Amino acid sequence: MINQEANERFEKGRGAQYNPKNRFLKGEYVQEHAEGIDDWEQEKRNTEYILDNSKTLVNTVTSPDVGMLYSANPYQGCEHGCIYCYARNSHEYWGYSAGVDFESRIVVKKNAPALLRKFFDNKNWEPATLSLSGNTDCYQPIERKMKITRALLEICLEYRNPVGIITKNALVLRDMDLLQELASRNLVHVTTSVTSLDEHLRLVMEPRTASYRSRLKVIETLSKAGIPTGIMNAPLIPGLNDMHIHDVLKAASEAGAQWAGYTIVRLNGAIGGIFKDWLHKAFPDRAEKVWRQICECHGGNVNDSRFGNRMVGDGKFAELIKDQFKLYCRKFHLNETHVAMNTSDFRRGNKNRQLSLF
């Protein structure tokens, strides 16, 4: 639970506690001496949604260690506010900060469905699994209103292109009708992110996400409906949630998860400073120990950019986590089967769409 002494300086409902400077911008707007500025008001920021007509949607993933070839993100920035999120750095490319801006200024790609249809119609596209939420969560709160992710799933079904989803929001169950239809053709799998079962930790680490209980219910519901489902127990943060691996994998398996994966937290770019500030405010009693253990997993740093190492770390502590994870996966019968996605039924063009009506 968050240290009581830190409550006065910890803003609940947000992950990042401040806005660091955008590395691409020369200037910044800061408050250096609050007591000397009479008119400065520190109001809680409301979430702002910025509608954008993007030129592209699908990204080719060249990193060999992320388990996907193509990704699409209908939203940039994420209201969930997870403090560790690697996507925070990408918000700087939009002219915003990786801190509070990332979780309060959400870019909405309103033309995403049209872009995906155009992408699939390209004769050079060879059908492959398209991953939704490769960067930010496609089921974050604004999706309830915008329904862009639902439209993308409809297009994947129309074209018979396989799609993978990763989310930590129970809103995914809204689209059960589409998911079941896709699953009947081996065109979908859903991964739920479950970092712990400790709700006190979730409230400060992932402040605007669905409860862990709700996420386990998502796994159970999807599994019972015949939709391939698994979990990402990620990121594992030494001293905060690494001791919960057993309980998370046990609960996920009992709920019907078929597979599980993990990563060790890495704090690249602006995330290092944002996370360290949060850590000292949320858990001052163990902040230095947690920080030191993260460093021990990355050769003395909090980030490692080497493919193959950056996700799972190295050193004794990282090896211990790896061994525990493998042990519990075997114990709870996870990762025993492989879900094969169907790419043979892909179709494109208006002619095929008309024929599908009959």
N, C-alpha and C positions, 0 to 999 in steps of 0.2 A: 504494500500500500504506500502511496505517496507520503513522504515525510511531512508531518504537520507543520514543522517550522518553515517549510518551503511554500505552503499554501498561499501566503500573501503575495508571493512573486511568481506564482504559476497560474497561467491563464487556462482554466479548464475548458474543454471543448476544442482545443487546438493542440496539434502536435508541436510544430515549430513555435517558439516563443518570441521570435523576432524575425526581421527581414534582413539578411545579409546583403551586401552590395552585389549587384549583378556584375560579373566579371567583364561583360561586354560594354558596359556603360561607363562613361568617364566620371560623371557626377553622381551624387546620392543626396537624399534628404534625411537628415538625422536630427535627433534631439540630444544635445550634449549636456545641458544643464537645465533640468526641468524646473528647478526652483527659480530660475531667472527668466522664465517665459510665462507671462500671465495668461496669455490667450491660447496656450497650447492645451488641447483637449485630447485625452487618450480614450477614444470611444472604441467599443468592440466593433470589429469590422464585419459587416454583412457580406455574405457570399455574392459575388458579382459574376454574371454569365455573359461571355463575349461571343456573339455569333460570328462565325468565320466561314467564308467561302474558300475552302482549301483547294489546291490544285491537284493534290495527290492524296491517297489514303493508304494504299498497301505499301509496306516497306519490306525490302529484301533484307533478311537477317544474315549477316556475314559472320557473326560470332559463332564459333564452333561448339560452344559449351552452354548454350541456352535452350537447346531442345526444340527449336522451331526454325522454319525456313522463311515464313512470311508472317507479318503481323499487321493488324489494322487497329487503330485507336480512334474511336469517334469523339473522344474528349481529351483535351490536354490540360494537365493539372488535375487534382483529385481532392474532392471535398472530404474524403475519409480521413485525411490528415495524418497518415502513418508517419511517424517521425523518421524512420529508417529508409523510406522509399527512395530507390535509386533513380526514379524518374524525376525527382526534384530538379536535378541539374538541367534537364531538357527544357524546363520552364524559362530558363535564362535566354534561350534562343527566341522566345516570344517577347522579350523585353521586360520580363518580370523577375522577381526574386525567387530563389529556390526555397525561401522560408515561408512566412505566412501567405505570401502571394500565391504560392503553389496550391494551397488548399482553400483559397478564398477568391481567386480569379480564375474561373474555369472557362477555357476556350471550347466552344461547342461547334463541331464540324457539321453544320446543318445539311450540307450537300453530300455527306458521306455515302448514303445509299446510291445516289446517281454516279458517284465516283467508282463505287464497287461494281456496279452494273457495266460501266464503261471498261473497267479493268478486265472483267470476265469475258467481255465481248472481243477483246483483243485476240487476234488469231495466234499470237505468239505465247499466250498463256497456256502452260501445261498444268493440268489440275494437280493441286497439292494442298495440304492442310493449311488453312488460314487461321492464325491464332488471334483471337480477340483478347484485348487486355495485355498485349505484350509490353506495354509501357504503363498505362493507367487503367483503372478499373472501368470496364465497359458498363457495369451495373451500379455506378455511383449514383447518389440520390437524384440528380437531374434527369437520369434516364427514365424515371417514373413518368415524367412529363413529356420529354422529347421523343422517347420510343425509337431512337436511332438504332440502338443495338437490335431491337426486335426487327426493324426493317432490314438490317444486314443479315439476320438469320433467315428471313423470308427469301432474300435473294440467293443465299447459299443453298437453300432447299430448291428453289426454282432452277438453279443451274446445276444442282446435284454436286456441289463442291464441298468437300469435307471442311469442318470448322472445329477448332478447339477453343474452349473458354476457360479462363481462370478468374475467379472473383472471390470476394469476401462479403458479398451482399446477398441477402435472402431474396432480393428482387428477381433473381434468376428464375425462381419458381413461377413467376408470372407467365413465362414463356414455355411452360410445360408442353403445350400443344405442339409447338414447333420442334421442341427438343425430342419429343417422342417420335414425331414423324421423321426427323433426321436420323434418330437412332435406329429406326426400323430399316434404314438403308445403309447403316454403318457409316454415317456421315458426321458424327459428333462425339465428343467426349468433354466432360466438365470436371475441372479441378477446383476444389475449394481451398482457400488459404486458411490454415488454422495454426496460429503461432503459439498458442497456450490454451489452458482451460481456466486461467486465473482472470476473473472479470476485473479485479482491481487493476491488474497490469494492463489489460486491454483498454480501459478507460483513459489511461494516460499515454499509452503507446500507440493506440489506434482509436482515437477518441470518437470518430463518427462512423464506425463500422458496425455491422450486425454483431450481436452477442455471440459468444462461442456456442451457446446452446442452440441458437438459431442456425448457425453454420452446420452443426452436426445434424440438425433436422433437414437441412438442404441435402446433405449426403444421403440420409436415410430415404428421403422422398424420391430423389433421383434414382437411387439404387432399386427401390421397389418398382419404379416405373420402367426398369430395364435400360436406363441410360448409363453408359459407362462413366464411372466417377471415381475420383481419387482425391488426395490432398497434397498440398505443399506445406510442410512444417517449416516455414521459412519467413524471415531469416531467424536462425538460431543466434541468440546474443548471450555470450558467456556471462554468467552471473545474474541473468534476468530470466531467461526462459529455457536454457539448455537442460535444466534439471526436470523439465516437463515432458521430454520426448516420449517416455514410456506411456504416460497417461494419455497424451494426445493420440498416439498411434493405436493404443488399445481402444479408445473411444471411437476413433474413425473406422477401425476395422469392424467393431460391433455395429456401427451405423450402416455398413455396407461398402466402404471404400475398397477399391481393388488395388490401388497403387498409392505410393507415397514417395515424395522427394523432399530434399532439404537444401538449404544453402546456409553458410555462415555469413553473418552481417559483414558488409564491407562499406566503408564510409568514404566514397570517392567524391572529389570536387568539393562543392559547398556543403555537402551533407555532413562532413566531418565536424565543422564548427557548429552547425545547427544541432546535431546530435549531442555533442559535448555540452553545449549550453543547456539543452533539455535534461540531460542526464544529471548534471549537478543541481538543477532545480527540482527535479522529480525524485531523485534518489541520492541526496548528498552524502548519506551514510556509507554508500558503497560505490560511488561514482568512480573513484580512482581505481578501485579493484576491477570493476567492469571494463574500464578503459584499458587498463593494463592487459587484461586477458584477451581483449579484442586484438591488441597489438601482437600478443604472443601467437595469434593465429595467422598473422600476415607478415612474418619476418620483422617484427618491430614497428610496423606501421599499421594504420587502421584501414588501409586499402592496398590491394595488390591487383595490378592490371593484367597479370599473366594468365592467358587462357589455360584452363585446366586447374589452376590453383586459386584463382580469384573467388570462385564460388564456394569452395570447400575448405580453403585455407591449407596450412601445413603446420608442422610442429606437433609436439606431444598433445596439446589440448585439442587441436583439430582432429588428430588421429583418434583420441578418446571419443569424441563426438561421433566420428564416422563409424567406429566399431559398435558403439551403443545403438546407433540408428540401424545398422545392418542386423544386429541381434534382435531388436524389437520388431523389425519388419518380418524376419523369419518366424518369430514367435507368434505374430498376429496374422501370418499368411498374406502379407502384402507383397506386391510386385511378383506374384507367381504366374501371372498371365499377361500377355501383350495384346493391346487393343489395336487391331488392324483397321485402318481407315480406307474407305472405298473411293478410289479415284477413277474407276472404269466407267461410271455412269454419267460423267460430266457431259453437259450439253450447253450449247450457246445459240444465240440468234432468236429473232422474233418468230421464225417458223416453228422452232421447238417449243416456244412458250405457248403458241396457239394450239399445237397438237396436244399439249399437256392438259388442255381443258376437256378433252374427249376421252 
